[in-house]
Amino acid sequence: MEQQASAGSDRRILERIGEMVEAERDLRAALTEGRIDPESERQRLRELEEELDQCWDLLRQRRARVEAGDDPDLAAVRSVEEVERYES
């Protein structure tokens, strides 16, 4: 039962990632169509990329906890600064 709940949480994280990827596409289209200016697109893309990085980090944490036999629900969203530091 716990594994099913965990899979549901992972699925919600993946759904959110999909939504953000779609938002990125929409932003790029809006720029191409002249509906937003380049600075607005860059700002929003940066925000989306940071949130995407946090989602991927959370998903990796959850999967690592499952592999280690720990509760994946103890994984927590880390700050943008912490996630970005790990990626460099």
N, C-alpha and C positions, 0 to 999 in steps of 0.2 A: 504494500500500500504506500509506504514512504517513497519508494522508487517512482511510483506513478506521480505523486505530488511533485517530486523533483523534476521529472520529465515535463510536467506541465509548466513549471517555472522556467525551465530551459526554453520551452516552446514560446513562452511569452517574451523572453529576452530576444529570441530569434525573430519573432514577429516585429518587435520594436526596431531591431536592426534593419529589417526589410522596409519598414516605414521610413526610416532615416535615409536609406539608399534611394528610395523613391523621391523623397524631399530633395536630395541632391540633384537628381535628374530634373526635377521641376525647376529648381533654381537655375540650372544651366540653360534650360529651355527659356526661362523668363529673361535671362540675360541676352540670349541670342535674339529673342523677339523684341528686345528693347523695353520690356516691362519693368526691369529694375536696372540700377546702375552697377558698374563693376565693383565699387566699394561695398555696396550692400550685399552683393553676391559673395564677395570674399569674406565679409564678416560672418554671414550666416553659414557659409561652408565651413569656416573655422569652428564655429559652435557645434555644427553637426559632426565634424570629424572628432572633436573632443568627446562628445557624447557617445559616438560610435566606439571610440577607443575604450571608454569606460564600460560599455556593454560587453565588448569582446573580452576585456579583462575579467569582468564578473563571470562570464561564461567559462573562461579558463579556470578561474578559482573554483567554481562549482564542480567542474569535471575533475579537477585535481583532488578535491575532497572526496568525491565518489570513488576514485581510484584508490585513495588511501583508506577507504572504509569510514570516512568521517561524514558528518551531516552537511550536505551541500547548502542547506538553508542558513548555515553559519557564515557563508561567504558574504562579503559586504562590498558595496560600491566604494571604490577608492576615489580620492580627489583627482582632479585633472592633473595637477602638478605631480602627484605620485605616479599615476599611470604613464604620463609622458616621460618621466625620468626613467622608467623601466624600459621604454621603447628606444631610448637613445644609446 
